[in-house]
Amino acid sequence: MLSENVLKNLKNASWIRAMFEEGERLRGLHGDDKVFDFTLGNPDHEPPKSVKDSLKEIVLGDKPGIHRYMNNAGYADVRQKVADHINNKNNTNLQGKHIIMTCGAAGGLNVVLKSILNPGEEVIILAPFFPEYIFYVGNHGGKPIIVPPTTGGFEPNLKIFEESINQNTKAVILNSPNNPSGYVYSKKTLMDISQILSQKEKQYGTSICILSDEPYNELVYDGIELPSILNIFKNSFIINSFSKSLALPGERIGYIAVNPNIPDIEPAIESLVFCNRTLGYVNAPATFQKVISESLDEDIDIGTYETRRNMMYNNLTNLGFTCFKPMGAFYFFPQSPIKDDIKFVNDALKYNLLLVPGTGFGLPGHFRISYCVNIETIENSFGAFASLAKDYKLKINI
């Protein structure tokens, strides 16, 4: 009765959710304070006060029609405000018509993929990557092509990237700051990717799209600046959400920004609006379109994330774990002490440590830690990490 493809995918479903559900079981046995859950990228911050104030004003106000349908692309005034916000930050020339409001970044990615993919066309995904990308590409008849990073790091392996491009390549998904590594691609790296794509487009007589998934673009540390994708890649789409920047993951509000320089821009916009409707999203949540339009210059206090990052980094490295200090987002992606990252993550469960194996992110031999949790969870987990480090005979410097 059920789809064979869906049943197959269920067996490969997200390790993130699987470990989170194991955490629910452990919390039932031991209590919340005895379980150290680093599985979900689910911000523990509350939204800024201005967001709550806007929500209250909109919901309790007497303006008629706030809960009715609007254009499938979203409210015109909201789209223009989002365009202006992006222009002010990136020196771009977007208009309101280049913005499509979506049900989060996940909805936005599916809308873009549906709009551009023909059956069998390939989408390059740079490892490590958010696991759902594989399913999103498959949803619309595409074929994911995984490109590994350079050995011992998270920089894209551009030699393999270039070799992976052929006449069937339709798109590349970028995610910077990256989930799960916290890595940020430099302007030079992005320019190198752009040059490779230009050469391949000429070689094959094709157009290759960049899909830039940017939910963490407001969460960067140490003064790092994010290059503007729209200013580097002509055939580009920005997909963003307010889940992380305003701590609104449950509200499912985001947008697609279409590069105005895309050839056939009007059919491209019409296709996105059509797919937003016919995939069943219809339109982005009406109330939160209005809320975020009044909060575009707001953000959460990333200083607390930076404090947690520094605390976790110092602890992990002192215990002998090999890890990169994140440049953005709120994840660590350390090397597993053994090649079998799944075994390592299962071993951590005996100390009520909930981690996610790197296998699920396309890079075995690593594990992910999400540090968007309260500071007490991080502090109280140190003993558990120390016990795990001793089990693996790591070189401890405490």
C-alpha positions in Angstrom: 0.0 0.0 0.0 2.8 2.4 0.8 5.5 3.9 -1.4 8.5 1.6 -1.7 10.7 4.7 -2.0 9.4 6.2 1.2 9.7 2.9 3.0 13.3 2.7 1.9 14.0 6.2 3.0 12.5 5.5 6.4 15.4 3.1 7.0 17.8 5.9 6.2 15.9 8.5 8.1 17.6 11.2 10.2 20.0 10.1 12.9 19.2 13.4 14.6 15.7 12.5 15.3 16.6 9.0 16.2 19.0 10.1 18.9 16.6 12.8 20.1 13.9 10.1 20.6 16.5 8.0 22.5 17.0 11.0 24.7 13.2 11.1 25.5 13.5 7.5 26.7 16.6 8.3 28.9 14.9 11.3 30.4 12.0 9.2 31.4 14.4 6.8 33.2 16.9 9.3 34.7 15.3 12.7 34.8 16.1 15.8 32.6 19.1 16.9 34.6 20.9 13.6 34.3 20.6 13.5 30.5 22.9 15.6 28.2 21.1 16.1 24.9 23.1 17.7 22.2 21.1 16.3 19.2 18.7 19.0 17.9 19.5 22.4 16.5 16.5 23.7 18.5 17.5 27.1 19.9 16.9 27.5 23.7 16.7 31.3 23.3 13.4 33.1 23.4 12.6 35.4 20.5 13.5 39.1 21.0 10.9 41.1 22.9 10.2 43.2 19.8 9.0 40.0 18.1 6.6 39.2 20.9 5.4 42.8 21.0 4.7 42.7 17.3 2.9 39.4 17.5 0.7 40.8 20.3 -0.1 44.0 18.5 -1.0 42.1 15.3 -3.1 39.4 16.9 -5.0 41.7 19.3 -5.3 44.6 16.8 -8.5 45.3 14.9 -7.0 45.3 11.4 -9.4 43.2 9.2 -8.2 40.4 7.0 -5.0 39.4 8.8 -5.9 35.8 8.7 -7.1 35.6 5.1 -5.3 34.4 2.0 -2.9 36.7 0.2 -0.9 36.3 -2.9 0.9 32.9 -2.9 4.2 34.7 -2.9 3.3 36.6 0.3 2.3 40.1 1.3 3.7 42.7 -1.1 4.8 45.0 1.7 6.5 42.2 3.5 8.4 41.1 0.4 9.6 44.6 -0.2 10.8 45.0 3.3 12.8 41.8 3.1 14.3 42.9 -0.2 15.3 46.2 1.3 16.8 44.5 4.3 19.0 42.2 2.0 20.0 45.2 -0.2 21.1 47.2 2.8 23.3 44.3 4.1 24.7 43.1 0.8 24.7 46.0 -1.7 22.3 44.2 -4.0 19.4 45.4 -6.1 16.5 43.2 -5.2 12.9 44.3 -5.6 9.9 43.0 -3.7 9.0 40.8 -6.7 12.3 38.9 -6.2 11.2 37.6 -2.8 8.8 34.7 -2.2 7.8 34.1 1.4 7.9 30.4 2.4 7.2 27.9 5.1 10.7 28.0 6.5 13.9 27.3 4.6 13.0 23.6 4.2 9.8 24.7 2.3 11.9 27.1 0.3 14.4 24.5 -0.7 11.7 22.2 -1.9 10.0 24.9 -3.9 13.3 25.9 -5.7 14.2 22.2 -6.4 10.7 21.5 -7.7 10.9 24.6 -9.9 14.3 23.8 -11.5 14.7 20.0 -11.7 13.8 17.6 -14.5 13.9 13.9 -13.7 17.4 12.5 -13.4 19.2 15.8 -13.2 21.9 16.0 -10.6 22.4 18.3 -7.6 25.8 18.5 -6.0 25.9 18.6 -2.2 29.1 19.5 -0.3 29.8 17.2 2.6 29.3 17.5 5.5 25.6 18.4 4.9 22.2 18.7 6.5 20.8 15.1 6.0 17.4 16.2 4.7 19.1 17.6 1.5 19.2 14.0 0.1 15.5 13.6 0.6 14.6 17.1 -0.7 16.5 16.4 -4.0 14.8 13.0 -4.3 11.4 14.5 -3.7 11.6 16.1 -7.1 13.2 13.4 -9.2 16.8 14.7 -8.8 19.9 12.7 -8.1 22.2 13.9 -5.2 25.9 13.9 -5.9 28.1 14.1 -2.8 31.4 15.9 -2.9 33.7 15.3 0.1 35.8 18.0 1.8 39.6 18.1 1.8 41.3 15.6 4.0 41.2 16.7 7.7 39.1 19.7 7.2 35.8 21.1 5.9 37.0 23.1 2.8 35.3 21.8 -0.3 37.5 19.5 -2.4 37.4 21.5 -5.6 39.2 18.9 -7.7 36.5 16.4 -7.0 33.9 19.1 -7.3 35.0 19.9 -10.8 35.2 16.2 -11.8 31.6 15.7 -10.5 30.1 18.3 -12.9 28.6 16.9 -16.1 25.9 17.8 -18.6 23.2 16.6 -16.1 24.4 18.9 -13.3 21.5 21.3 -12.5 22.4 22.8 -9.2 24.8 23.0 -6.2 23.6 23.4 -2.6 25.7 25.6 -0.4 25.3 25.9 3.3 27.6 28.5 5.0 27.8 28.8 8.0 27.6 25.0 7.7 25.4 22.5 9.6 27.1 20.4 11.0 30.6 21.8 11.0 30.2 25.5 11.8 32.5 26.2 8.9 32.2 29.4 6.8 33.3 29.4 3.1 35.6 32.2 2.3 35.1 34.6 -0.6 38.0 33.1 -2.4 36.5 29.6 -2.1 33.2 30.8 -3.4 34.9 32.7 -6.3 36.8 29.5 -7.2 33.5 27.6 -7.2 32.0 30.3 -9.4 34.9 30.1 -11.9 34.6 26.3 -12.1 30.9 26.5 -12.8 31.4 29.2 -15.5 33.9 26.9 -17.3 31.6 23.9 -17.1 28.6 25.9 -18.2 30.5 26.9 -21.3 31.8 23.4 -21.9 28.3 21.8 -21.7 26.2 24.7 -22.8 24.1 24.5 -19.7 23.1 26.7 -16.7 23.9 25.5 -13.2 22.1 27.1 -10.2 23.4 27.9 -6.8 21.0 27.2 -3.9 22.4 28.9 -0.9 20.8 27.7 2.3 21.4 30.4 4.9 19.5 29.9 8.1 22.7 30.6 10.2 23.8 33.7 8.3 23.3 35.9 11.5 25.2 33.5 13.7 28.9 34.2 12.9 31.7 34.8 15.4 35.1 36.5 15.7 34.2 39.3 13.3 33.9 37.0 10.3 32.0 38.5 7.3 29.8 36.4 5.1 30.3 37.1 1.3 27.1 37.8 -0.6 26.1 34.8 -2.8 24.0 37.1 -5.0 27.1 39.2 -5.8 29.2 36.1 -6.8 26.8 33.7 -8.6 24.5 35.0 -11.3 22.2 31.9 -11.3 21.6 32.0 -7.6 18.8 31.6 -5.1 19.0 32.5 -1.4 16.9 30.3 0.9 16.6 31.6 4.4 14.5 31.4 7.5 14.1 33.1 10.8 14.3 29.9 12.8 17.8 30.6 14.1 18.2 34.4 13.8 15.0 35.2 15.7 14.6 31.8 17.5 11.4 31.0 15.7 11.9 27.4 14.4 8.4 26.3 15.2 6.7 29.1 13.3 8.0 28.0 9.9 8.6 31.4 8.3 11.3 32.0 5.7 11.8 33.3 2.2 13.4 32.7 -1.2 15.4 35.6 -2.8 15.9 35.2 -6.5 19.0 36.8 -8.1 17.6 39.6 -10.4 20.3 38.6 -12.9 18.9 35.1 -13.6 18.0 34.8 -17.3 14.2 34.6 -17.8 13.7 36.1 -14.4 9.9 36.5 -14.8 9.2 32.8 -15.6 11.6 31.9 -12.8 9.5 33.9 -10.3 6.2 32.6 -11.7 7.5 29.0 -11.4 8.5 29.5 -7.7 5.1 31.0 -6.9 3.3 28.2 -8.7 5.3 25.5 -6.9 4.9 27.2 -3.6 1.1 26.8 -4.1 1.0 23.4 -5.7 3.3 21.7 -3.3 0.6 22.4 -0.8 2.3 25.2 1.2 -0.1 27.7 -0.5 1.5 30.7 1.3 3.8 31.4 4.2 2.1 31.8 7.6 0.2 35.1 7.4 0.6 36.4 10.9 4.4 35.7 11.1 4.9 37.4 7.7 3.8 40.6 9.4 5.7 39.9 12.6 9.1 39.3 10.9 8.6 42.4 8.7 8.7 44.5 11.8 11.8 42.6 13.2 14.2 42.3 10.3 16.9 44.3 12.1 16.5 42.4 15.3 18.4 39.3 16.3 19.1 37.2 19.3 22.1 37.6 21.6 24.8 35.5 19.8 27.2 36.4 22.6 25.6 33.6 24.7 26.3 31.1 21.9 29.8 32.4 21.6 30.3 31.8 25.4 29.0 28.3 25.1 31.1 27.6 22.0 34.3 28.7 23.8 33.4 26.7 26.9 32.7 23.5 24.9 35.8 24.0 22.7 38.1 24.3 25.7 36.6 21.3 27.4 36.7 19.1 24.3 40.3 19.9 23.4 41.5 19.6 27.0 40.0 16.1 27.0 41.9 15.1 23.9 39.1 15.4 21.3 40.2 16.7 17.9 37.8 19.4 16.8 37.5 22.6 14.7 36.4 25.8 16.5 33.2 26.8 14.8 33.1 30.0 12.8 29.3 30.2 12.8 26.1 28.4 13.6 25.9 26.4 16.9 27.5 23.0 16.2 30.7 21.2 16.8 31.8 18.4 14.5 34.7 16.7 16.2 36.5 13.6 14.9 35.4 10.4 16.5 38.2 8.6 18.4 37.4 5.6 16.3 36.4 5.2 12.6 33.1 3.7 13.6 31.3 6.9 14.6 28.0 5.0 15.1 29.6 2.8 17.7 31.2 5.8 19.4 27.9 7.6 19.7 26.2 4.5 21.0 29.1 4.1 23.6 28.3 7.7 24.7 24.8 6.7 25.7 26.1 4.8 28.8 27.0 8.3 30.2 23.6 9.7 29.0 25.4 11.7 26.4 23.3 12.2 23.3 25.4 12.9 20.2 24.7 12.4 16.4 27.0 10.3 14.2 28.8 12.0 11.3 27.6 9.2 9.0 24.2 10.9 8.8 25.9 14.1 7.6 27.8 12.4 4.8 31.1 12.4 6.7 31.8 9.2 8.8 34.4 9.4 11.5 32.9 12.5 13.1 30.1 13.3 15.5 27.9 16.4 15.9 27.3 18.4 19.1 24.6 21.0 19.1 25.4 23.6 21.7 22.2 25.7 21.5 21.3 24.3 24.9 21.3 25.9 28.3 24.6 26.5 30.0 23.9 24.1 32.8 23.6 21.2 30.3 27.0 22.1 28.9 28.6 22.4 32.4 27.0 19.3 33.8 28.1 17.2 30.7 31.8 17.7 31.3 32.1 14.7 33.6 30.3 12.5 31.1 32.7 13.7 28.3 35.6 13.1 30.6 34.5 9.5 31.3 34.1 8.9 27.6 37.6 10.3 26.9 39.1 8.0 29.5 37.3 5.0 27.9 39.1 5.8 24.7 42.4 6.6 26.3 42.5 10.1 24.9 45.4 12.4 26.0 43.7 14.5 28.7 45.2 17.9 29.7 43.3 18.9 32.8 
